[in-house]
Amino acid sequence: MTKTIKYVGLDVHKNSISVSIADQERDSEVRYYGRIANDMHQLDKLIRKLISQGSEPRCVYEAGPCGYHIYRHLTGNGIDCIVAAPSLVPRKSGDRLKNDRRDSITLARSHRAGELTPVYVPVAEDEALRDLVRARKDAQDAHRRAKQQLCAFLLRHNIVYPGISKWSRAHFNWLADITMAHPAQQIVLQEYIDTIHECAQRVQRLTEQVRHQAEQSRLIDLINALQSMRGISLIVAATIAAELGDISRFERPGQLMAFVGLIPSEHSSGDTVRKGSITKTGNGHVRKALIEAAQAYRLPARKSRTILKRQEGVPEPIRQISWKAQCRLCGRYSRLTARGKRSNVAKTAVARELAGFIWAVARELSKAA
């Protein structure tokens, strides 16, 4: 008995899933099945019903805050499923109506037409490391905000630090000697100071956990190889590896550059060519990590003691790529700034080319394996 394909569009929310089904025939109308609870038992019941009718379900839902548990549940049970990129779902320009029913119908119809772009679903282990790296970044943001709140509080009361370097031991000693005019203000000051210390300890704890979990991760070889490059420390390497996962899925370095949004935008027509700032599409965590790493290339190329230590045990071809990247990117930064380009523009250009060298490192690593 030949099974007919049923394309199932799932509009997933926290408590509900709106379901639409499209038959295999292109001229058939997509029908709205209804709304079910966001519960795997309810979803399994729907899938079993379709299979009992002699159908082969092919499911799709958009990537979003609900994560990948539906994808892993369905694929684990042998059901075809993809997670679509929300920004690449075809939509009519004049359509001003949006609801769960219409969204599920659009997903089913577009999946049948083959117009959806699936996103890369990370391995559960890689996602766990990614969550840890992102938690550390959130802790850093909270630490920075705590410092800003303390500085704003002191500025409101015309208390200015006379020294040069803030957040040093001398600065915290100065903060401890401050006496406010009112007891309530003294409590506020102490709470701000304690919050800064607590946030710093939290960042340190998460940093140690990133180091510990990276050593046990299946991505440890890639993380060690990336650290052989200038500007890429453990945290940056773990961020790149955890966020990108399988870098071999990018056939060309340009695809990786586009994925992290480091290529220039373009709006050209006919003989007119207009290129603007970078697209900033794709994974922003990797883009920020690359731009942070690119700042190290503003200095002349050299193999420092730190880099030589990180390169211990790294294959020789990857060391050669690291040195080639230094020679090219340091010169690239110098030439751009000599031409009058702003520092941020030069760093972004260096970060784009650094993504290409990271692609080369990952490819060389896969060859060695």
C-alpha positions in Angstrom: 0.0 0.0 0.0 1.5 3.3 -1.1 1.4 6.0 1.6 0.3 9.5 0.8 2.3 12.4 2.1 0.6 14.8 4.5 2.4 18.1 5.2 1.6 19.1 8.8 2.1 22.8 9.8 2.5 23.4 13.5 2.2 26.9 15.0 3.7 26.2 18.4 3.1 28.3 21.5 3.6 27.8 25.2 0.2 26.2 25.9 -1.1 25.3 22.4 -0.3 24.1 18.9 -2.4 25.1 16.0 -2.3 22.4 13.3 -3.0 22.6 9.5 -2.7 19.7 7.0 -1.9 19.9 3.3 -2.3 16.9 1.0 0.3 15.9 -1.5 -1.6 17.2 -4.5 -0.6 20.8 -5.2 -4.1 21.9 -6.2 -5.7 20.7 -3.0 -6.8 23.2 -0.4 -4.9 23.3 2.9 -7.3 22.5 5.7 -7.1 23.7 9.3 -7.2 20.7 11.7 -7.6 22.7 14.9 -5.8 23.5 18.1 -4.3 21.0 20.5 -2.5 21.3 23.8 1.3 21.7 23.7 1.7 18.2 25.0 3.6 15.3 23.4 0.7 12.9 24.1 -1.7 15.0 22.2 0.8 15.4 19.3 1.4 11.6 19.3 -2.3 11.1 19.1 -2.5 13.3 16.0 0.4 11.6 14.3 -1.0 8.1 15.0 -4.3 9.2 13.5 -2.6 10.3 10.3 -0.6 7.1 10.1 -3.7 5.0 10.6 -5.2 6.6 7.6 -2.3 5.5 5.4 -0.5 8.8 5.5 3.1 9.7 5.9 3.2 12.9 8.0 6.0 15.5 7.4 5.9 18.1 10.1 7.3 21.6 10.3 7.2 24.4 12.8 9.1 27.7 13.2 12.2 28.2 15.3 11.3 30.2 18.4 11.3 30.3 22.2 9.8 26.9 22.6 13.1 25.3 21.5 13.7 22.0 19.8 11.9 19.4 22.0 9.1 18.8 19.5 11.7 18.2 16.7 13.7 15.8 18.9 10.5 14.0 20.0 9.2 13.5 16.5 12.5 12.6 14.8 13.2 10.2 17.7 10.0 8.4 16.8 10.9 8.2 13.2 8.7 11.1 12.0 10.0 13.5 9.4 10.2 17.0 10.9 12.1 20.3 10.1 12.4 23.5 12.0 11.9 26.5 9.7 13.7 29.8 9.8 10.9 32.4 10.7 12.5 35.2 8.8 12.6 33.1 5.6 9.0 31.9 5.6 7.3 33.4 2.4 4.6 35.9 3.2 2.5 38.1 0.9 3.4 41.8 1.1 -0.2 42.9 1.2 -1.3 40.4 3.8 -2.1 42.3 7.0 -3.9 39.4 8.8 -1.9 37.2 11.2 -3.2 34.6 13.6 -2.3 31.1 14.7 -4.7 29.5 12.1 -3.2 31.4 9.2 0.4 30.8 10.4 -0.1 27.0 10.5 -1.8 27.0 7.1 1.2 29.0 5.6 3.7 26.6 7.1 1.9 23.6 5.7 1.5 25.1 2.2 5.1 26.4 2.1 6.4 23.0 3.3 4.5 21.3 0.5 5.9 23.7 -2.1 9.5 23.2 -0.7 9.9 27.0 0.0 11.0 26.7 3.6 14.6 27.0 4.8 15.4 24.6 7.7 17.6 25.8 10.6 20.4 23.7 12.0 19.2 21.9 15.1 22.2 21.4 17.6 22.9 18.2 19.3 21.5 18.2 22.8 25.1 18.1 24.3 26.1 21.1 22.2 23.0 23.0 23.2 23.8 22.4 26.9 27.2 24.0 26.4 25.6 26.8 24.4 23.2 27.5 27.3 26.1 27.6 29.7 28.1 30.1 27.5 25.0 32.3 27.2 24.4 32.2 30.9 27.9 33.5 31.4 27.2 36.3 29.0 24.0 37.2 30.9 26.0 37.3 34.1 28.5 39.6 32.5 25.7 41.9 31.4 24.3 41.9 34.9 27.7 42.7 36.3 28.1 45.7 33.9 24.6 47.0 34.8 25.4 46.8 38.5 28.5 48.9 38.0 26.6 51.4 36.0 23.9 51.7 38.6 26.5 52.3 41.3 28.2 55.0 39.3 24.9 56.7 38.5 24.0 56.7 42.2 27.3 58.3 43.2 27.1 60.8 40.4 23.6 62.0 41.6 25.2 62.8 44.9 28.3 64.5 43.4 30.7 61.8 44.6 33.4 61.3 42.0 36.3 58.9 42.3 39.6 60.9 42.2 41.7 58.0 41.0 42.5 56.7 37.5 41.4 53.0 37.4 38.0 52.0 38.6 37.0 48.6 40.0 40.5 48.1 41.4 41.3 47.3 45.0 42.0 51.0 45.6 38.6 51.9 44.1 36.8 49.4 46.4 38.7 50.7 49.4 37.6 54.2 48.4 34.0 53.0 48.1 34.1 51.5 51.6 35.2 54.8 53.1 32.2 56.8 51.7 29.7 58.1 54.3 26.3 59.1 52.9 24.2 61.9 54.4 21.3 59.6 55.2 21.2 56.1 56.6 18.9 54.9 53.8 21.4 56.1 51.2 24.2 54.3 53.1 22.2 51.0 52.8 21.7 51.7 49.1 25.4 52.2 48.6 26.3 49.0 50.4 23.7 47.0 48.5 25.1 48.2 45.2 28.6 47.3 46.2 27.5 43.8 47.4 25.7 43.2 44.1 28.9 44.0 42.1 30.8 41.5 44.2 28.1 38.8 43.8 27.9 39.3 40.1 31.7 39.0 39.8 31.7 35.8 41.7 28.9 34.5 39.5 30.8 35.2 36.4 33.9 33.5 37.8 31.8 30.4 38.7 30.3 30.2 35.2 33.7 30.6 33.6 35.1 27.7 35.6 32.0 25.6 34.5 32.6 26.5 30.9 36.2 25.3 31.1 35.1 22.1 32.9 32.2 21.3 30.5 34.3 22.2 27.4 36.9 19.6 28.4 34.2 16.9 28.5 32.4 18.1 25.3 32.7 16.4 21.9 33.7 19.8 20.6 36.9 19.9 22.6 39.2 19.3 19.6 37.6 22.2 17.8 37.8 24.4 20.9 41.5 23.7 21.3 42.2 24.2 17.6 40.4 27.6 17.6 42.4 28.7 20.7 45.5 28.5 18.6 44.4 31.6 16.8 45.1 35.1 18.1 42.3 36.8 20.0 40.4 33.5 20.5 40.5 32.5 24.2 38.6 29.7 25.8 35.4 31.6 26.2 35.4 32.9 22.6 36.3 29.4 21.3 33.6 27.7 23.3 31.0 30.3 22.2 31.9 29.8 18.5 32.0 26.0 18.7 28.7 25.7 20.8 26.8 28.2 18.7 27.9 26.9 15.3 28.1 23.2 16.1 28.9 21.3 12.9 30.9 23.9 10.9 31.4 21.4 8.0 27.8 22.1 6.9 29.1 25.3 5.4 30.5 24.4 2.0 32.3 27.7 1.6 33.7 30.3 4.0 31.4 32.9 2.5 28.4 30.9 3.8 29.7 31.1 7.3 30.4 34.8 7.0 26.8 35.3 5.8 25.4 33.1 8.5 26.9 35.3 11.2 25.8 38.5 9.4 29.2 39.9 8.7 28.7 40.5 4.9 27.7 43.9 3.6 24.1 44.5 2.8 23.2 45.4 -0.8 20.4 47.3 -2.6 21.5 47.4 -6.3 19.4 47.8 -9.4 20.6 48.1 -13.0 23.8 50.0 -13.2 23.5 51.3 -9.7 25.3 49.4 -7.0 24.6 50.3 -3.4 26.3 48.4 -0.6 25.6 49.3 3.0 26.5 48.1 6.5 26.7 44.5 7.5 23.4 42.5 7.5 23.6 41.5 11.1 21.5 38.4 10.3 22.0 35.0 11.7 23.8 34.2 14.9 24.5 37.4 16.8 26.5 35.6 19.6 29.1 34.4 17.2 29.3 37.8 15.4 29.9 39.6 18.7 32.6 37.0 19.7 34.4 37.4 16.3 34.4 41.2 16.6 35.7 40.9 20.1 38.5 38.6 18.8 39.2 40.9 15.9 40.4 43.6 18.3 43.6 41.6 18.9 44.7 42.1 15.3 45.2 45.8 15.7 48.7 45.1 17.0 51.6 43.7 14.9 51.7 40.0 14.2 53.7 38.0 16.7 53.6 34.6 18.4 53.3 35.5 22.0 54.1 33.1 24.9 50.3 32.7 25.5 49.6 31.7 21.9 52.5 29.3 21.9 51.2 27.6 25.0 47.7 27.3 23.6 49.2 25.8 20.4 50.8 22.9 22.3 49.3 19.6 20.9 47.6 21.3 18.0 48.4 19.8 14.5 51.0 21.7 12.5 48.6 22.6 9.6 46.4 24.4 12.0 49.3 26.3 13.5 50.2 27.4 9.9 46.7 28.6 9.4 46.9 30.6 12.6 50.1 32.3 11.6 48.8 33.0 8.1 45.7 34.6 9.7 47.8 36.8 11.9 50.0 38.1 9.0 47.0 38.8 6.8 44.5 40.2 9.4 47.1 42.5 11.2 48.1 43.9 7.8 44.4 44.2 6.8 43.6 46.3 9.9 46.7 48.5 9.4 45.8 49.2 5.8 42.2 50.0 6.5 43.0 52.4 9.3 45.7 54.1 7.2 43.0 54.7 4.5 41.0 56.6 7.1 38.5 53.9 8.0 37.0 54.0 11.5 38.3 51.5 14.0 34.9 49.7 14.3 34.7 49.4 10.5 38.2 47.9 10.4 37.4 45.4 13.2 34.3 44.3 11.4 36.2 43.7 8.2 38.8 41.7 10.1 36.1 39.7 11.9 34.6 38.8 8.5 37.9 37.4 7.3 38.6 35.7 10.7 35.4 33.7 10.1 36.9 32.4 6.9 40.1 31.2 8.7 37.9 29.6 11.4 36.2 27.7 8.6 39.6 26.6 7.3 40.6 25.4 10.8 37.4 23.3 11.1 37.9 21.8 7.6 41.5 20.9 8.4 40.4 19.4 11.7 37.8 17.2 9.9 40.5 16.0 7.5 42.8 15.0 10.3 39.9 13.1 11.9 
